[in-house]
Amino acid sequence: MNFLEFLISLGWLVSIDCFIGFVLYVLYNYFDKKYNSSLEITILKQENEFLKQENQKLNGTSSDFWDKNDKKRGKL
C-alpha cells in the first residue's frame, strides 16, 4: 500500500463516516420531533394555564383574551 492508496482509503473512510453520522442525526431529529414535541406542547399548555391562574390571583382579572368558542370555530 503506497501513500496514494492510503489517502484514498482514508478519504473513503471519512466520507462514509460523515454519511452515517448525517443519517443518524436526521433519524434522531425525526424521532425527537415526532414523539417528544407533543410532550413539550403539553408542558407549555400546563405552564400557560398555571400562569393564567397566578395572574388572576395577583390582578383579579382574566388573562384569557380569546373566546373559547373562537377556538372551536377555528378562528385561532
MOPAC internal coordinates of N, CA, C and O (Angstrom, degrees):
PM7 1SCF
backbone

  N    0.0000 0     0.00 0     0.00 0    0    0    0
  C    1.4614 1     0.00 0     0.00 0    1    0    0
  C    1.5294 1   107.71 1     0.00 0    2    1    0
  O    1.2310 1   121.67 1   -58.59 1    3    2    1
  N    1.2896 1   114.41 1   121.41 1    3    2    1
  C    1.4555 1   117.90 1   178.56 1    5    3    2
  C    1.5341 1   109.59 1   -95.14 1    6    5    3
  O    1.2310 1   121.32 1     1.84 1    7    6    5
  N    1.3127 1   115.07 1  -178.16 1    7    6    5
  C    1.4634 1   121.04 1  -173.75 1    9    7    6
  C    1.5353 1   111.71 1   -66.63 1   10    9    7
  O    1.2310 1   119.54 1   143.21 1   11   10    9
  N    1.3199 1   118.48 1   -36.79 1   11   10    9
  C    1.4632 1   122.06 1  -179.84 1   13   11   10
  C    1.5283 1   111.16 1   -66.43 1   14   13   11
  O    1.2310 1   120.41 1   136.19 1   15   14   13
  N    1.3243 1   116.82 1   -43.81 1   15   14   13
  C    1.4693 1   120.46 1   177.00 1   17   15   14
  C    1.5284 1   110.75 1   -62.70 1   18   17   15
  O    1.2310 1   120.93 1   142.06 1   19   18   17
  N    1.3184 1   115.82 1   -37.94 1   19   18   17
  C    1.4696 1   120.00 1   177.87 1   21   19   18
  C    1.5267 1   110.98 1   -63.14 1   22   21   19
  O    1.2310 1   119.81 1   135.79 1   23   22   21
  N    1.3302 1   117.97 1   -44.21 1   23   22   21
  C    1.4590 1   121.03 1   178.84 1   25   23   22
  C    1.5320 1   111.85 1   -64.84 1   26   25   23
  O    1.2310 1   120.29 1   139.96 1   27   26   25
  N    1.3273 1   117.05 1   -40.04 1   27   26   25
  C    1.4665 1   120.41 1   178.05 1   29   27   26
  C    1.5245 1   110.15 1   -64.99 1   30   29   27
  O    1.2310 1   119.90 1   136.32 1   31   30   29
  N    1.3130 1   117.79 1   -43.68 1   31   30   29
  C    1.4690 1   121.36 1   177.98 1   33   31   30
  C    1.5202 1   111.10 1   -63.22 1   34   33   31
  O    1.2310 1   120.91 1   139.07 1   35   34   33
  N    1.3051 1   115.86 1   -40.93 1   35   34   33
  C    1.4635 1   120.34 1   178.48 1   37   35   34
  C    1.5358 1   110.03 1   -65.17 1   38   37   35
  O    1.2310 1   119.95 1   139.62 1   39   38   37
  N    1.3058 1   117.70 1   -40.38 1   39   38   37
  C    1.4648 1   121.65 1   176.75 1   41   39   38
  C    1.5100 1   112.02 1   -62.12 1   42   41   39
  O    1.2310 1   120.31 1   135.88 1   43   42   41
  N    1.3287 1   117.02 1   -44.12 1   43   42   41
  C    1.4638 1   119.97 1   176.40 1   45   43   42
  C    1.5261 1   111.69 1   -61.35 1   46   45   43
  O    1.2310 1   120.62 1   137.03 1   47   46   45
  N    1.3145 1   116.42 1   -42.97 1   47   46   45
  C    1.4564 1   120.99 1   179.98 1   49   47   46
  C    1.5265 1   111.28 1   -61.78 1   50   49   47
  O    1.2310 1   120.46 1   135.77 1   51   50   49
  N    1.3234 1   116.73 1   -44.23 1   51   50   49
  C    1.4574 1   121.47 1   179.79 1   53   51   50
  C    1.5261 1   110.54 1   -66.42 1   54   53   51
  O    1.2310 1   119.67 1   137.44 1   55   54   53
  N    1.3237 1   118.24 1   -42.56 1   55   54   53
  C    1.4604 1   120.49 1  -178.85 1   57   55   54
  C    1.5219 1   111.45 1   -67.48 1   58   57   55
  O    1.2310 1   119.63 1   139.99 1   59   58   57
  N    1.3132 1   118.31 1   -40.01 1   59   58   57
  C    1.4706 1   121.04 1   177.33 1   61   59   58
  C    1.5205 1   110.07 1   -65.75 1   62   61   59
  O    1.2310 1   120.69 1   139.45 1   63   62   61
  N    1.3308 1   116.29 1   -40.55 1   63   62   61
  C    1.4594 1   120.63 1   178.29 1   65   63   62
  C    1.5334 1   110.96 1   -62.41 1   66   65   63
  O    1.2310 1   120.19 1   136.92 1   67   66   65
  N    1.3221 1   117.24 1   -43.08 1   67   66   65
  C    1.4739 1   120.77 1   177.98 1   69   67   66
  C    1.5184 1   110.95 1   -64.43 1   70   69   67
  O    1.2310 1   119.93 1   138.96 1   71   70   69
  N    1.3268 1   117.73 1   -41.04 1   71   70   69
  C    1.4636 1   121.32 1   179.69 1   73   71   70
  C    1.5234 1   111.22 1   -63.68 1   74   73   71
  O    1.2310 1   120.25 1   133.16 1   75   74   73
  N    1.3217 1   117.12 1   -46.84 1   75   74   73
  C    1.4662 1   120.71 1   179.45 1   77   75   74
  C    1.5271 1   110.27 1   -64.54 1   78   77   75
  O    1.2310 1   119.75 1   139.93 1   79   78   77
  N    1.3193 1   118.08 1   -40.07 1   79   78   77
  C    1.4661 1   121.01 1   177.27 1   81   79   78
  C    1.5117 1   111.87 1   -62.57 1   82   81   79
  O    1.2310 1   120.17 1   139.09 1   83   82   81
  N    1.3276 1   117.28 1   -40.91 1   83   82   81
  C    1.4662 1   121.18 1   178.53 1   85   83   82
  C    1.5214 1   110.73 1   -65.33 1   86   85   83
  O    1.2310 1   119.79 1   136.66 1   87   86   85
  N    1.3145 1   118.01 1   -43.34 1   87   86   85
  C    1.4679 1   121.41 1   179.19 1   89   87   86
  C    1.5251 1   110.02 1   -62.52 1   90   89   87
  O    1.2310 1   119.83 1   136.38 1   91   90   89
  N    1.3141 1   117.92 1   -43.62 1   91   90   89
  C    1.4596 1   120.83 1   178.64 1   93   91   90
  C    1.5270 1   111.23 1   -64.24 1   94   93   91
  O    1.2310 1   120.24 1   140.61 1   95   94   93
  N    1.3242 1   117.14 1   -39.39 1   95   94   93
  C    1.4628 1   121.74 1   178.36 1   97   95   94
  C    1.5340 1   110.78 1   -63.21 1   98   97   95
  O    1.2310 1   120.14 1   135.36 1   99   98   97
  N    1.3211 1   117.33 1   -44.64 1   99   98   97
  C    1.4684 1   121.07 1   179.48 1  101   99   98
  C    1.5219 1   110.50 1   -65.12 1  102  101   99
  O    1.2310 1   119.97 1   136.61 1  103  102  101
  N    1.3197 1   117.67 1   -43.39 1  103  102  101
  C    1.4695 1   120.36 1   178.63 1  105  103  102
  C    1.5251 1   111.45 1   -63.44 1  106  105  103
  O    1.2310 1   120.33 1   138.39 1  107  106  105
  N    1.3375 1   116.97 1   -41.61 1  107  106  105
  C    1.4595 1   120.01 1   178.41 1  109  107  106
  C    1.5318 1   110.97 1   -61.94 1  110  109  107
  O    1.2310 1   120.27 1   134.48 1  111  110  109
  N    1.3322 1   117.08 1   -45.52 1  111  110  109
  C    1.4668 1   119.83 1   179.48 1  113  111  110
  C    1.5200 1   111.44 1   -64.73 1  114  113  111
  O    1.2310 1   119.86 1   141.55 1  115  114  113
  N    1.3214 1   117.88 1   -38.45 1  115  114  113
  C    1.4665 1   121.47 1   178.60 1  117  115  114
  C    1.5249 1   110.71 1   -61.09 1  118  117  115
  O    1.2310 1   120.37 1   128.43 1  119  118  117
  N    1.3261 1   116.90 1   -51.57 1  119  118  117
  C    1.4589 1   119.80 1  -178.62 1  121  119  118
  C    1.5270 1   111.87 1   -68.95 1  122  121  119
  O    1.2310 1   120.24 1   146.67 1  123  122  121
  N    1.3137 1   117.15 1   -33.33 1  123  122  121
  C    1.4568 1   120.49 1   177.74 1  125  123  122
  C    1.5272 1   110.39 1   -64.41 1  126  125  123
  O    1.2310 1   120.34 1   134.30 1  127  126  125
  N    1.3183 1   116.96 1   -45.70 1  127  126  125
  C    1.4646 1   120.31 1   179.73 1  129  127  126
  C    1.5181 1   111.83 1   -69.57 1  130  129  127
  O    1.2310 1   120.31 1   143.68 1  131  130  129
  N    1.3251 1   117.02 1   -36.32 1  131  130  129
  C    1.4609 1   120.63 1  -176.26 1  133  131  130
  C    1.5246 1   111.74 1   -71.49 1  134  133  131
  O    1.2310 1   119.75 1   136.27 1  135  134  133
  N    1.3146 1   118.08 1   -43.73 1  135  134  133
  C    1.4587 1   120.75 1  -172.30 1  137  135  134
  C    1.5235 1   114.30 1  -102.26 1  138  137  135
  O    1.2310 1   119.04 1   153.49 1  139  138  137
  N    1.3286 1   119.43 1   -26.51 1  139  138  137
  C    1.4563 1   120.53 1  -176.37 1  141  139  138
  C    1.5086 1   113.45 1  -101.00 1  142  141  139
  O    1.2310 1   119.55 1   165.93 1  143  142  141
  N    1.3211 1   118.47 1   -14.07 1  143  142  141
  C    1.4625 1   119.03 1  -178.16 1  145  143  142
  C    1.5239 1   110.83 1   -68.97 1  146  145  143
  O    1.2310 1   119.73 1   146.26 1  147  146  145
  N    1.3272 1   118.13 1   -33.74 1  147  146  145
  C    1.4665 1   119.59 1   178.61 1  149  147  146
  C    1.5208 1   110.35 1   -66.73 1  150  149  147
  O    1.2310 1   119.89 1   148.14 1  151  150  149
  N    1.3147 1   117.82 1   -31.86 1  151  150  149
  C    1.4524 1   121.84 1   176.65 1  153  151  150
  C    1.5266 1   109.91 1   -64.29 1  154  153  151
  O    1.2310 1   120.36 1   136.60 1  155  154  153
  N    1.3252 1   116.92 1   -43.40 1  155  154  153
  C    1.4626 1   120.33 1   179.44 1  157  155  154
  C    1.5173 1   111.03 1   -66.36 1  158  157  155
  O    1.2310 1   120.18 1   142.01 1  159  158  157
  N    1.3288 1   117.26 1   -37.99 1  159  158  157
  C    1.4646 1   120.68 1   178.45 1  161  159  158
  C    1.5143 1   110.07 1   -65.33 1  162  161  159
  O    1.2310 1   119.86 1   139.37 1  163  162  161
  N    1.3096 1   117.86 1   -40.63 1  163  162  161
  C    1.4584 1   121.58 1   178.10 1  165  163  162
  C    1.5200 1   110.88 1   -63.12 1  166  165  163
  O    1.2310 1   120.40 1   137.33 1  167  166  165
  N    1.3242 1   116.85 1   -42.67 1  167  166  165
  C    1.4632 1   120.62 1   179.16 1  169  167  166
  C    1.5193 1   110.31 1   -64.07 1  170  169  167
  O    1.2310 1   120.06 1   138.08 1  171  170  169
  N    1.3369 1   117.49 1   -41.92 1  171  170  169
  C    1.4597 1   120.22 1   179.24 1  173  171  170
  C    1.5256 1   111.78 1   -65.35 1  174  173  171
  O    1.2310 1   119.92 1   142.96 1  175  174  173
  N    1.3323 1   117.76 1   -37.04 1  175  174  173
  C    1.4676 1   120.66 1   177.11 1  177  175  174
  C    1.5264 1   110.48 1   -64.78 1  178  177  175
  O    1.2310 1   120.57 1   137.86 1  179  178  177
  N    1.3308 1   116.51 1   -42.14 1  179  178  177
  C    1.4666 1   119.97 1   178.35 1  181  179  178
  C    1.5201 1   111.04 1   -64.52 1  182  181  179
  O    1.2310 1   120.07 1   138.60 1  183  182  181
  N    1.3287 1   117.47 1   -41.40 1  183  182  181
  C    1.4610 1   120.21 1   177.79 1  185  183  182
  C    1.5206 1   110.96 1   -64.18 1  186  185  183
  O    1.2310 1   120.18 1   141.47 1  187  186  185
  N    1.3265 1   117.26 1   -38.53 1  187  186  185
  C    1.4550 1   121.64 1   179.07 1  189  187  186
  C    1.5283 1   110.76 1   -63.56 1  190  189  187
  O    1.2310 1   120.19 1   135.46 1  191  190  189
  N    1.3199 1   117.24 1   -44.54 1  191  190  189
  C    1.4644 1   120.66 1   178.01 1  193  191  190
  C    1.5320 1   110.95 1   -63.54 1  194  193  191
  O    1.2310 1   120.64 1   138.47 1  195  194  193
  N    1.3344 1   116.38 1   -41.53 1  195  194  193
  C    1.4588 1   120.16 1   178.76 1  197  195  194
  C    1.5216 1   111.24 1   -62.25 1  198  197  195
  O    1.2310 1   120.48 1   135.44 1  199  198  197
  N    1.3356 1   116.68 1   -44.56 1  199  198  197
  C    1.4574 1   119.94 1  -179.79 1  201  199  198
  C    1.5275 1   111.39 1   -66.47 1  202  201  199
  O    1.2310 1   119.55 1   145.29 1  203  202  201
  N    1.3172 1   118.46 1   -34.71 1  203  202  201
  C    1.4647 1   120.85 1   175.91 1  205  203  202
  C    1.5319 1   110.39 1   -63.88 1  206  205  203
  O    1.2310 1   120.45 1   137.72 1  207  206  205
  N    1.3276 1   116.75 1   -42.28 1  207  206  205
  C    1.4680 1   120.20 1   178.62 1  209  207  206
  C    1.5236 1   110.72 1   -64.66 1  210  209  207
  O    1.2310 1   120.13 1   137.25 1  211  210  209
  N    1.3138 1   117.36 1   -42.75 1  211  210  209
  C    1.4574 1   120.34 1   179.28 1  213  211  210
  C    1.5266 1   111.05 1   -65.72 1  214  213  211
  O    1.2310 1   120.17 1   143.87 1  215  214  213
  N    1.3159 1   117.29 1   -36.13 1  215  214  213
  C    1.4527 1   121.23 1   178.28 1  217  215  214
  C    1.5311 1   110.24 1   -65.94 1  218  217  215
  O    1.2310 1   120.28 1   141.53 1  219  218  217
  N    1.3143 1   117.07 1   -38.47 1  219  218  217
  C    1.4588 1   120.10 1   177.39 1  221  219  218
  C    1.5254 1   110.80 1   -65.69 1  222  221  219
  O    1.2310 1   120.27 1   143.43 1  223  222  221
  N    1.3248 1   117.09 1   -36.57 1  223  222  221
  C    1.4640 1   120.32 1   178.49 1  225  223  222
  C    1.5289 1   110.94 1   -65.62 1  226  225  223
  O    1.2310 1   120.50 1   138.55 1  227  226  225
  N    1.3173 1   116.64 1   -41.45 1  227  226  225
  C    1.4656 1   120.31 1  -177.17 1  229  227  226
  C    1.5245 1   112.32 1   -77.67 1  230  229  227
  O    1.2310 1   120.24 1   131.42 1  231  230  229
  N    1.3152 1   117.14 1   -48.58 1  231  230  229
  C    1.4574 1   121.06 1  -173.45 1  233  231  230
  C    1.5218 1   113.64 1   -96.59 1  234  233  231
  O    1.2310 1   120.44 1   157.09 1  235  234  233
  N    1.2972 1   116.77 1   -22.91 1  235  234  233
  C    1.4570 1   120.10 1  -177.51 1  237  235  234
  C    1.5165 1   113.47 1    78.17 1  238  237  235
  O    1.2310 1   120.06 1  -173.05 1  239  238  237
  N    1.3231 1   117.49 1     6.95 1  239  238  237
  C    1.4531 1   120.94 1   178.40 1  241  239  238
  C    1.5105 1   109.55 1  -119.74 1  242  241  239
  O    1.2310 1   121.39 1   -19.63 1  243  242  241
  N    1.3115 1   114.94 1   160.37 1  243  242  241
  C    1.4537 1   119.98 1   179.29 1  245  243  242
  C    1.5222 1   109.97 1   -83.01 1  246  245  243
  O    1.2310 1   120.97 1   -36.50 1  247  246  245
  N    1.2994 1   115.75 1   143.50 1  247  246  245
  C    1.4613 1   119.94 1   175.73 1  249  247  246
  C    1.5251 1   110.66 1  -106.95 1  250  249  247
  O    1.2310 1   120.70 1  -164.30 1  251  250  249
  N    1.3330 1   116.26 1    15.70 1  251  250  249
  C    1.4506 1   120.51 1   178.05 1  253  251  250
  C    1.5263 1   107.66 1   -89.95 1  254  253  251
  O    1.2310 1   120.52 1   -81.22 1  255  254  253
  N    1.3130 1   116.61 1    98.78 1  255  254  253
  C    1.4549 1   121.78 1  -172.99 1  257  255  254
  C    1.5202 1   113.00 1   -83.64 1  258  257  255
  O    1.2310 1   120.18 1   165.41 1  259  258  257
  N    1.3158 1   117.27 1   -14.59 1  259  258  257
  C    1.4583 1   120.15 1  -176.49 1  261  259  258
  C    1.5194 1   109.56 1  -107.72 1  262  261  259
  O    1.2310 1   121.44 1   -37.42 1  263  262  261
  N    1.2812 1   114.85 1   142.58 1  263  262  261
  C    1.4552 1   120.82 1   177.01 1  265  263  262
  C    1.5260 1   108.34 1   -73.71 1  266  265  263
  O    1.2310 1   120.31 1   -39.57 1  267  266  265
  N    1.3045 1   117.02 1   140.43 1  267  266  265
  C    1.4569 1   120.38 1  -178.66 1  269  267  266
  C    1.5267 1   110.85 1   -64.17 1  270  269  267
  O    1.2310 1   119.85 1   152.24 1  271  270  269
  N    1.3399 1   117.90 1   -27.76 1  271  270  269
  C    1.4651 1   120.38 1   178.37 1  273  271  270
  C    1.5158 1   111.34 1   -70.15 1  274  273  271
  O    1.2310 1   119.72 1   151.80 1  275  274  273
  N    1.3365 1   118.15 1   -28.20 1  275  274  273
  C    1.4430 1   120.99 1   177.83 1  277  275  274
  C    1.5304 1   111.10 1   -63.15 1  278  277  275
  O    1.2310 1   120.47 1   143.00 1  279  278  277
  N    1.3245 1   116.71 1   -37.00 1  279  278  277
  C    1.4583 1   120.49 1   178.93 1  281  279  278
  C    1.5164 1   110.33 1   -66.18 1  282  281  279
  O    1.2310 1   120.50 1   142.11 1  283  282  281
  N    1.3467 1   116.65 1   -37.89 1  283  282  281
  C    1.4694 1   120.25 1  -179.88 1  285  283  282
  C    1.5216 1   110.96 1   -70.43 1  286  285  283
  O    1.2310 1   120.19 1   144.41 1  287  286  285
  N    1.3091 1   117.25 1   -35.59 1  287  286  285
  C    1.4610 1   121.08 1  -179.09 1  289  287  286
  C    1.5135 1   112.53 1   -77.45 1  290  289  287
  O    1.2310 1   120.21 1   167.99 1  291  290  289
  N    1.3069 1   117.21 1   -12.01 1  291  290  289
  C    1.4617 1   120.39 1   177.71 1  293  291  290
  C    1.5098 1   113.24 1    88.22 1  294  293  291
  O    1.2310 1   119.36 1  -162.87 1  295  294  293
  N    1.3100 1   118.82 1    17.13 1  295  294  293
  C    1.4581 1   120.20 1   178.12 1  297  295  294
  C    1.5090 1   111.70 1   -74.56 1  298  297  295
  O    1.2310 1   119.97 1   155.94 1  299  298  297
  N    1.3229 1   117.66 1   -24.06 1  299  298  297
  C    1.4622 1   120.63 1   179.57 1  301  299  298
  C    1.4904 1   110.07 1  -109.01 1  302  301  299
  O    1.2310 1   120.10 1   180.00 1  303  302  301

